[in-house]
Structure formats: C-alpha cells, structure tokens
Amino acid sequence: MCKTTQEESSQKRKGQMVLKGQRFADLSDIQRNVKTLLRGIPENDFHDCFRQWHHRLTKCIASQGEYFEGDSSR
C-alpha cells in the first residue's frame, strides 16, 4: 500500500484550509486561486516534494502491490 508522507499530508491540509469555505464564481476563479496557492510554495520545497513522491512511486511499482512500510533504501 502506497502512502503519502506526513509532511505532504500536512501541506495538503494547509492548502485545503486556505481554500476551505471560499465560494468561487467559476472554474477560472478556482484555477486562479489554486495557482496562487501553488506559487506560494518555495521552488526548492516543491522540487523536494516531487523527488520524494517519485522515489515512493518507484518503490510502489517495484513492490508490485505488496504492502511495505518505511524506507530501507536510505
């Protein structure tokens, strides 16, 4: 089973909290707000998160659906 890290879950919740309860006029308004939120993430943090996600994705593929925990490759 593949999971997100605690850090990613925390970042996702923070993003949801910023947008939670807001009303948007249309799809372009939603897109504009999400883009603004994403642009507020420092570039290095975004790249690190993406690299970590790619590493976990590779592990998930290699496990062929088997459950695993932790990261024994570090």
N, C-alpha and C positions, 0 to 999 in steps of 0.2 A: 504494500500500500504506500503510495507516494503522498507526502505531506509537505505543506509549506513550513518555513521556519517561523519561529516565534516572532522574530523581527519583522518578517514580511506580513504576518497577521496583524501586528501592531500598526505597521504603516498603512495597511488596508483599512483598519478601523479608523485611524486618524483621518484618512481621506473620506471615508463614509460619513464621519461626524461633521466634517466641513460642509458636505453637500446635503446632509440629512435635514429634512424639514423644509427645504427650499422648494419653491414652485418654479418651473421653467416654462417659458412661453412656447417653445417648440424644440425640435431636435437640434437645430443650430445653437440654441441657447445652452442646451445641455453640453454639446461638444465644446463650446467656448469655455464653459466653467470647468470642465474636466481638463482641457488643455492648460488652462491657467493653473490648476492644481498640480498637474504633472510637471509643468515648467518650474514650479517652486521647489522641486526635488533637486538637490545638488547633483550635477552630472556624474561625479565620482560615485555617489551613493547609488544612482540609477545603474551605472555600469557594474558595480559590485553586486548588486541585487540580481542583475541579469546573468552575470557569471555564475553566481551561486545557483540560480534556477537551472541554468544549463547543466551544471555539474549534477544536480539532483535528477534532472530529466534523463541524463545519460545513465545514472545508476538505476533508475526505474526501468529503462529499456533493457539494461543488462540483467536485471533480476527476473525478467520475463513474467512479471506479475506476482512474484513471490513477495511475502511480507519481509521487511527488514527495518531495523532501527539504527540510528546513529550513522557515523561516517568513519568506517575503519580504514579508509584510504588516506586519511590525513595524518 
